[in-house]
Amino acid sequence: MEKTENNKKIEDIRQRVIQWVRAGREPVMASWEGALESTLVTMRPYLMAGNVVTVENLSENDVNLFQALHLTLDISPFVAAVFLPPGVTRSFRTGEIPEKVQRVAPGAPSAMVLVSRVDDFGRIVAVELSSEAHKPGIDIFEGGQLLGSFDYRTPEECIRGLSRVVWVHLKARETWSSEQIVSYTEGWFRRSAANRITDLPVTPQYSYIHHPELVQMSLVQAIFRLVRSALFGLLDDPERVIRSASREGLPVTREALARRQPEAIAALREFFVTHLVFLLKLLSGYRVADFQALSEHEKEAFYMAFDETVEGTLKTFVSRIGE
């Protein structure tokens, strides 16, 4: 059924390309946009709102490039991106690509990123990031024509410039919901925590830690909602938590936790305290909250939320071990 639906969408694209050409669009440019849109239709099952994904096993060089994208690309929940390594872009024939937007020599490996609104491929941002590119850069297509291009000296510069281009040219067409604000903010901080980076790009006006009023929270509530989400991310892989605690010399094993041994429970509590402190220090590095400037009332709420977060995480983790 899905294959039939895809075939119908691709045929619709083909008919649209014909209409564009009849309306006076450059045939090669219209066809190229059609090829890019067809690729996105095919990749649709893999696309994730607010994220960049890939669909093929990557070489070491491609892994590094994808990791740089994953860390640097700041996109809204209304946008999705897919990284196409040379193994995929090889299917694009050189003759398909308009000379004006050819960024790698014929036969050279191409590493592309396609960015569009979620479930709306009417405007496509196509990015060439190959180290072999003579002109790394970004091209924007809509309605069978090239809307604009941005050229960079290196793929790294291009990656750094991509977020700004996407925010300008793939603006949200609707007001952000609270759920989207939460998803965007927590996704950003989880990536920051996982990679121990204190300068990961974020757009402050859509971040609830920068503006707690977006989700009707106090600053302290926003702080602990954010760090709690990152801490709970550890729960997705209990074995990793146990291995990490063991490497730190703590007497934490699955068997001991399943038996609720006091020594193991206390050690795991210490482990979560250490990680919560790390997350708070990481957050303070972004300078979005001045912990020293908290009022006495806020400090009291802060310490209470700290303890509740540790105990809540501990209780949830131990209960999962016992399942």
C-alpha positions, 0 to 999 in steps of 0.5 A, a space after each residue: 500500500 505504501 509503495 503504491 502511495 509513493 508511486 502516486 506521489 512521484 507521478 504527481 511530481 512528474 506531472 507538476 514538473 511538466 506544468 512548471 516547464 509549460 509555465 516557462 520554467 527552465 526544464 533542467 531546473 524543474 526536473 532537478 527539483 522534481 528529482 529532489 522532491 521524489 527523493 524526499 517522498 521516498 525517504 518520508 518514512 525515515 524523516 523526523 520532525 526537528 531532526 536530521 537523519 540518514 538512511 544508509 550505513 556511513 563510512 568513517 568520513 560520512 559519520 564525522 560529517 553526519 555527527 557535525 550536522 547532528 550537533 550543529 544544525 538547529 531546526 524547528 519541529 516544523 522542519 525535517 532533514 535527511 543526510 544523503 551520503 555518496 552511496 545514495 547521491 550516486 543514483 543522481 545522474 550528472 546530467 540531471 543536475 543543472 550546471 548552475 547548481 553543480 557543486 562537485 565535479 562529475 564522478 566525484 562523491 557528493 554528500 547532500 542534505 535535503 531540508 524541507 518542512 515536515 510533510 510539505 516538500 513545496 520548498 526544498 533546501 539542498 546542501 552540498 557538503 562533500 569534501 570534494 566539492 569545489 563550491 560547498 553551499 546551499 540551494 533553495 528550490 520552489 515551484 520549479 525554479 532556483 530561489 537563491 543560493 549561498 556559497 561557502 569556502 568549506 563544508 564546515 562553514 556551510 554547516 555553520 551557516 545552514 541553520 540561519 538559512 533554514 530558519 529564514 527560508 523554512 519559517 513555521 506557518 503556524 504558532 508553536 504549541 507548548 509541546 513543540 516548545 518543550 520538544 525543541 528545548 529538551 532535544 537541544 539540551 539532551 544533545 548538549 548533555 550527551 556530547 558535553 558541549 556548552 555552545 550548541 546552537 539554539 534559538 532562544 525565542 522558542 526555548 522554554 529555559 530562556 523564556 519559562 513563561 512560554 510554558 507557564 513555569 517559574 525559572 526553577 521549574 524550567 531548570 529542573 524540567 529541562 535537566 530532568 528530561 536529560 537525566 531521564 534520558 539515561 533510563 533509556 539504557 539501564 545497562 549503560 547506567 549500570 556499566 557507568 556506575 561500575 566504572 566509577 567504582 560504585 557497587 551497582 549491579 542489576 542483581 543487587 538493584 533487583 534485590 533492593 540492596 541498600 548499598 546498591 541503592 545508595 550508590 545509584 543515588 550518588 551516581 544520579 546526584 553526580 550526573 544532576 550536578 553535571 547537568 546543572 553546571 552544563 546549563 549554567 555554562 549557557 548563561 541562561 540562568 544565574 543561579 547565584 542571583 536566585 532569591 531565598 524563596 527560589 533557592 528553597 524551591 531549587 534544593 527541593 526540586 534537586 532532591 525530588 529529581 534525584 529520588 524520582 529518577 532513582 525510584 523510576 530506574 529501580 522499578 524498571 530494573 525489577 520489571 
